[in-house]
Amino acid sequence: MIEPVANGQIAAVVSYLECRSIPAEDATVLSRHDVALTRQTQMACSDYRTMFRDIGKDWLWFSRLRIDDEALSEIIHDSSTKLHTLHDVEDHLIGFLELNCTDLPCVHVSFLGVLPTLTGQGLGTYMMMRAFQLARTYDADHLKVQTCTLDHPGALAFYRKMGFEVTKREIEITTDPRLDGTLPRDAAPHLPLIDNSPFGG
């Protein structure tokens, strides 16, 4: 069955995954000394948005960019949200890991990402291993995550390699964030931008 997608919108297949048993710690992965994962409890909304945009714009991450400061603050400053930023040896922010502990003993991996220029260097594996490590400290026994076909092309395979299994899929259709001003028009150049929409210019 083929369903049309209106001009100005994008469609993605969303995969929901679950890791039913937290893997054993990998000391080799966790022992790297070129990065540090730091817990953030009071990050300003403006700083969060900059980080979110820099790391996710190539994959059209837009969810946190479409909500106002009040709504964003309620999420990232809530006690159930465990936000961690990844820094290199010069203390540059190069990635972030956000966990949600609302549904313990399940931990949701809300976001995990690094700067697009740094993919393929094992940083995602490091943060996922740290996520497993942190989940144990929260008395969790399993984790969930979701990804979609707009994300990094290796995202689904990465999560499956880390022990997650797909449990369900959905189709999500939304306004293209490059056409309503949420993201710049040159974001995600590998995804065609259809201009003849109500938002085009």
N, C-alpha and C positions, 0 to 999 in steps of 0.2 A: 504494500500500500504506500503510495506517495502522496504527501500532503504539501501544498505550496506554502512557502514562507514569504510573507509580504515584504516588499521593499522597505528598507529601514530597520528590518529585524534580522536577528541571527538565531540559528538553532544549534543546539548542542545535545549530544547524548551524555547524560549524567550517569556515572557508575557509582554505586554505593558499595563500599567494601568493609569487611570486618576481619580483625585479627583475633581469633577466639582464644589463643593462648600466647601470652607474652613470651617472646623468644629469650633465650639466655643472653647475657651481656657478651658482647664481642670486645675483648680488651684491646685488640689491635685497632679497631675502629675508634674506640673511645680514648685512646692514649695520644691522639694527635695533639701537638702543641702549637700549631700555627693558627688556631682559632679559639675563641672563647664564647660560650653561650651564657648570656646574662639575663636574669629575670628583671622585667620592667613592671612596675606597679602604678606609676603615675605619668606615663608617656603622654605628652600633649597630643590632642587630636590632630593638629596640623602636622606634627612630626610623624604620627602614625600614617596619615594619608600620603605624605611624601614617600615614606618607606614602602607602603602598599603599592603605590603607583610605580615607583622605580623597579620593584621586583616583579610586579604582575602585569605591567602594561603590554608586554609582548604576547601575553596569553589572555588578554582582555579581562583581567580581574577588575571587577567594577562594583561588586556588592557593597563594600565599605565606603565607596566614593559617592554613592547615591543617597546616603543618609546624613542627617544634620549632626552637629556636634553633640547635642543632647543624647540622641540615640546611640551615636558611636561611643560616647563616654560611658553610657550605661553598660555597654558590652565589654569594652576593653578594661574598664576599671572595676568591674564586678569581681567579687572574691572567687567566683567559680572559673574565671578566665585566667589562665596562666600564660602570660605573654613573655617570650624570650627572644632577645635579639642576638644575632651572630656577628661577631667582630673579628677582624684579622689582627695581625700582630701590631699594626699601626693604629688600632682601635677604630678602623673604618667599619661602618655598619654594612654588612654584605649579605645578610639574610635574616629570616625570622621564623620562629616556631610558635604557633598559638594553639593551646590546648583548652578544651572546655570540659569542666568536671561537674557539670550540672547533673548528669545521670550516672554517677558512680553506683556500682563498680565499673561502669563503662567510661572511658575517656575518649572524647571526640577530638581528632586532629582537625582543627578548624582551618589552619593554613600552615603550609611548610613550603618555603621557597628561598632561593638565592638569586642574586643579581644574574641576569641572563648571560653576562660575559664569564661567569664562573661555573656554569653548569659543566658536568662531566668530571669534576675534581673530587668527588666523594663527599661533598659537603651535605648533600641531602641524606646520604646514608648515615653520616655522623649525627645529624639532627634527629633522624628517625630512631637511631639507637638511644640517643638521649631522651627522646619521647618515651621509649619503653622503660628506661631507667626511672624517669620521673613518674610515670604511671604507677610503678610499684610503690613509690613513696606515698601516693594518694590512695593506696589500697585498692587499686583497680585490678581487674582480672582479664579485661579485654579492651580493645580499641576499635574505633570506627573512623572512617575517612571517606570522603567522596572526591571524585575528580570528573572531568568532562573532556570532550573531544576538542575544546578550545584550549585546554591546558597544554603544557609541554608534551610533545608526542611520545616521550618515554615515561610519562607519569604513571600510567596504568601498569605498565610492565614493572616499573620500580616498586610500586606498592605490593604487587603480587610477589615480587622477589623478596620483599621484606616480611612476607608471611600473611598478607591480607588476601581474602577471597571475595569475589564479587557476589553480592547477595541480591541485588536488583538493579534495574536501569529505568531511566525516565528520559523523556524528551523535554528540554526546556527551550522556550522561545521568548525572546526579550528584545527590546529596542537595542540596536547596535550602539554601544557606549561611545563610539567614535562620531556618531551622528547627532547625539544630543548634548555634546560638550563634556561628557563625563571623562573621556580620554581624548588625547590629541588624534587628529585624523590620520597621522602617520604611524600610530600604534599597530602592532601585529600586521606588518605589511604582507605577510604570507597568506592572510585571509582577505579575500576580495571585499572591497568596499563598494556597495551599490549606492550611487549618489542620488538617483532620482527618487527621493523619499521626502516626506514632509520636513525632514531635518536637514536635507542636503543644501549645499550652497555652492 
